């Protein structure tokens, strides 16, 4: 395996790890993290497709779309609409 193949795979794995950790960010920073992942993911997807081929590129696109499916604003709306019973 060449160095560029290993580097592209490692960077994409780091992107996937950050996408998996995004729900742990506070609501204030989640929207910025979402946009950062989108902006960083597009060139990474191109690089991955160039080095690994179109099959892996399409698979990475599908997995990335699943990781980012829900926008952060939807998360805030679901938290805001929850009803919490007062403590006795």
C-alpha positions in Angstrom: 0.0 0.0 0.0 1.5 3.3 -1.0 1.9 6.2 1.4 -0.8 8.3 -0.3 -3.4 5.5 0.0 -2.6 5.1 3.6 -2.7 8.8 4.2 -6.1 9.3 2.5 -7.6 6.4 4.4 -6.3 7.7 7.7 -7.6 11.2 7.2 -11.0 9.9 6.1 -11.0 7.7 9.3 -10.2 10.8 11.4 -13.1 12.6 9.6 -15.5 9.7 10.4 -14.3 9.8 14.1 -15.0 13.5 14.3 -18.5 13.0 12.7 -19.2 10.3 15.3 -18.2 12.6 18.1 -20.3 15.6 16.9 -23.3 14.8 19.1 -21.1 15.3 22.1 -20.5 19.0 21.2 -22.6 21.5 22.9 -25.5 23.0 21.0 -23.7 26.2 20.6 -20.8 24.6 18.7 -22.7 21.8 16.9 -23.7 23.9 13.9 -20.2 25.1 13.3 -18.8 21.5 13.7 -21.4 20.3 11.1 -20.4 22.9 8.6 -16.7 22.2 9.2 -17.2 18.5 8.5 -19.1 19.3 5.3 -16.5 21.8 4.0 -13.6 19.4 4.9 -15.4 16.3 3.7 -15.9 17.4 0.1 -12.2 17.6 -0.8 -11.5 14.5 1.2 -14.1 12.6 -0.7 -12.6 13.8 -4.0 -9.1 12.7 -2.8 -10.4 9.4 -1.6 -12.1 8.7 -4.9 -9.0 9.7 -6.8 -6.8 7.4 -4.8 -9.1 4.4 -4.0 -11.5 4.5 -7.0 -15.1 5.3 -7.7 -16.5 2.3 -5.8 -14.9 3.4 -2.5 -15.8 7.0 -3.3 -19.5 6.2 -3.6 -19.4 4.1 -0.5 -17.6 6.9 1.5 -20.2 9.4 0.2 -23.1 7.2 1.4 -21.5 6.7 4.8 -20.7 10.4 5.1 -24.3 11.4 4.2 -25.6 9.0 6.8 -23.2 10.5 9.5 -24.4 14.0 8.7 -28.1 13.3 7.8 -29.6 15.3 10.6 -28.7 19.0 10.8 -27.9 20.4 14.2 -30.9 22.7 14.1 -33.2 19.6 14.2 -31.4 18.5 17.3 -32.1 21.8 19.1 -35.8 21.7 18.1 -36.3 18.2 19.5 -34.6 19.2 22.8 -36.7 22.4 23.0 -40.0 20.6 22.4 -39.4 18.0 25.1 -41.7 18.3 28.0 -40.0 17.8 31.4 -42.2 17.1 34.5 -41.3 19.4 37.5 -39.6 17.7 40.4 -41.7 17.3 43.6 
